[in-house]
Amino acid sequence: MASITRRPAADPSRRAAVEADVLAATERLLAAGATYTELGVQRIAAEAGVARSTFYLYFRDKTELLLRLAAQLGDVSFSLVGGWSPTEPAALDELAASLLRVIRFYRDRRHVLAAVLEVAGYDRTIGEFWEEQLGMFIDRAHELLVAEQAAGRAPADLNAPTASRVMIWGGMRVIADHVVNRPADEDASVAREIAANEWFGAFRRPAA
């Protein structure tokens, strides 16, 4: 797994404050339209109100900084949908509601998501880390599908590992494109369509 270990500072409260300032400054610059590739450490440090040398006391480089931002994306979004179960009442409606929360979370941080996807295309460390983040969702989907097959509610001929990857990677591509390029008033419709595709395409797919 890609490391996001940070260099220790003498004062834990000072370390937390500086790290938070740098992360917030990076988000502000991205939200203002800068691409992550063109952002230099000096510009990030200046926005955060710290010296360039101070930046390197808390982050090894820009890659480590982006890993921290990517971890926040994955962890929070998983907490929003990871507890959903196909056995609960109104499961389809609850899945759509969970996905809507995820979409709104990503919309608020679409500049960070765009940066992660931008850099993942050419940086192996970021790419592997993002795959690991999505792996949490894939593992959970696989676990649920296997349980539904065992209970006879999902078709026995369903390829659970493949279906899990299709659901998560496909859904993530749609969400990423949507929050960057489409208006917020379409969020609920997109969440519903993704949920319906997952529900009727895998969890309750008619037997062949």
Steps between C-alpha positions, in 0.01 A plus 500: 500500500628849421642672804368829631731508800583855603818634653460555874492848652595592852158640594201282402254789515727712279536210256123452475442872448759535226386187320139620511603842366694346211220261409243780513723729294542232235124452480448876462747521214343204324153645549623825345584314180862390533591150385701292742778451246559873465487572873849547645599445861590868535151609394335251736722607789431869434124437493529312830706779656807287565852491364591254225745336741218457752293315240771237475499446875145365474475359147771314315383639166189582299426132454468448875278807520266361235496161671363670809225668299418173319477311829243748627290449188499124523448470873209740523319373190531140623348600834201643311415183308691214664227422750229438238358149484279339233300327774361818656147622426475722192857400411493659155379832638761488774774425248394799290498720812848380597635566152344846503693579817818379331433711192438812709818435697702468180332807352617709795854368438490459125819701458684252724347202320604649165855546630523141621374363169727738308815388679397132520526494121877548506622445857520134599493570873180702480345257252565198722377683808175600330449142385540391862243755609249368246597150608316559829177544305570205270568269795179609671294454183650154448423403859137604462452330164643171623269511803200573278591209272529268798154611615355440153409864444767571238538270196741209537657574160604851606876550487531684831864619466440641152163650590657674800769662288251605234273661760771692682727604214205578274312689768807699597564609141141619468512685832833667421381620160167610644626711792759675281285564193132480592269714718408412856129478422575172319669339801196307622424367152857376454500336843174323417624375164824363645306333781250345257779368278672340797180363649338355188828428324659301783320470833162415347596407145249249355642150481612394152 
